[in-house]
Amino acid sequence: MLQKIAAAEWVTFFKQRFADIGKEIAEDAALLIASLTENHPYYAQQLAQLSWLRTERLCSVSVVREAHESLIAQFSLIFSAIVDETHTTQQVRFLKALLDGAGSLTATEVLKRYQIASATSVARSKEALLKKDILDKNGTAYSLQDPLFAYWLKHIYFKNWRV
């Protein structure tokens, strides 16, 4: 797996690549690409390319946001299949709680609010999602490996989802 690249390095890289072909990217737009992709090399380059394709002369924040919407749309069917075909209801509820920043995921009020069966279910969900390479563990903190999948879950899949 490629390691994440610092935002400042992305800004320099994007500015140079855009300049190489006679275009320009605003610094805030370049930073937005890095931010929206959480510095993930594959997605950062994809989003930069989609932004570049939409740019006549100067790539702005609005161009990057439009390109990001397009990138999310491209992956929506894949992400939907991942959720529908490989995740149990308890795992999906765990992901919702995690993305909501629900705090202690085994606390009684969190289990009740997200309709998670038990603390044991949380532990099983974590283990399964780690094995499926959906989650990363850094010390005691868990996060989703794929920043676009996390964005899609939070802003598309869970947008009108009520627990």
N, C-alpha and C positions, 0 to 999 in steps of 0.2 A: 504494500500500500504506500502510495506517495504521501510524504509528510506535507503538512500545511505550510504555506509560504506567508511570510509577514506581509501585512497590508502595504507597508511602505515600498516593499519590493515589487508588489503587484502594480502599484501606481507608476513606478518608474518603467516597468515592463510594458504596461498598456500604453503609456505616453509614447514610448519609443516605437512600438509596433504600429500605432495609429500614424505617427509621423512618417514612418518608413514608406507609407503609401499616400502621403499627402493629406491625411486627415488629422484631426485633433480630438483629444478627449479631455474634458474638464476634470480637474483634480477631484472634485466632489463626486463626479460620475465614476471615476476610476475607483475611488474609495468605496462607493456604493456597490460596485461589482464584488469587491473583496468582502464586504460586509454581508451581502445577501447570500454569498456562497460560503461564508465562514472560512474564507481563505483556502477552500478545497480546490486543489489544482485542476482537476478535470472539469468541475462545474464553473470555476472562474474563467477558464479558457473558453468554454462553451458560451457562457453569458457574454463575454467580451466579443466573441465572434458574432453572435446574434446582434449585439449592440452596433458593432462595426458595419454589419450588413444594412442596418437601418439608418446609418449616418451618411449624410451627404458631405458635410464639411466638419461640423463640431458635434461631438457626442455629448449630450447633456444628461442630467439625472432623469428627465422624462423619457428619453430614449432607452436608458438602462431599465427603467421600470417597465416599459412596454416589452422590452426583450425578455425580462424576467417573467412576466406573465405568460409569454409565449413558451418559454422553457418549462415552466410549471405545467402548462397545458400539454406539452409534448410527453411529459412523464406521467400525467394523470392516470392513464389507463394501466400503465405498469404498476404504479403505486396502489391503485385500486385493487388490482389482482393480488398484489402482495398481501394487502390487508385481508381481502376476502378469502384467499386460498390458504394462507399460511398462519393466520393468527386466530387464536381462540377469543371468545368474547371477553374473558378475564384479561387476556393480554392486551386487547384493545382498550379496555377500561383502565388498565395500568398505564398504558401510553398516554391516555387522556389526562390522567392525574399527574403524571410526570411532566408533560408539556404545559399543564396549567400551573406548575410550580406549587403543587398542593402541600408541600412540606413533608412531614413524616408520613410516608406512604403506608405505614402499618398502623397509624393512629386510628382509633375507633371511628372518629368523625370522618376521616378520609375514606376509610373502607365503606362506611355507610353512604357518604355522599356520592361516591363513584360506583356503588353497588359491586364492590369487590368482595368476594366470598369470605376471605380470611387473610391473616398475615402470611399463612402458608401459601396461599394463592399468589400473593405478591412475590414471595421468594421463588416459586415455580415459574412465574411470568418472567422475572429477571433472568433466571437461569436459561429458560427457553429462548428469550430474545437475545441473550449474549451468544448462545450457540448458533442462532440464525444470522449472526452479524448485524443485527438491527441496533443493538445497544453497545456502548463503550462503557467501561468502568474505569474511573480515575480516582483512586483512593476509595472513598465511600460514595462518591458521586456517580450517577448514571446519566448518560446523554445518548441521543441518537447519533449513530455514525454518519448517516447521510443527511446533510443539511437541507437538501431540497425535499427529501421525504418528510423531515421534521416540519418544514414550512408548509408543505402540502397538507399534512395531517392537521396542523394547527389552524390554518387559514381556509382550507377547502373542506376536508373530510369532517372535521369537528365543528365547523362554523355554526351549523344549526343542530348539532348533536346534543341532545339533552340526556343527562344521566339521572 
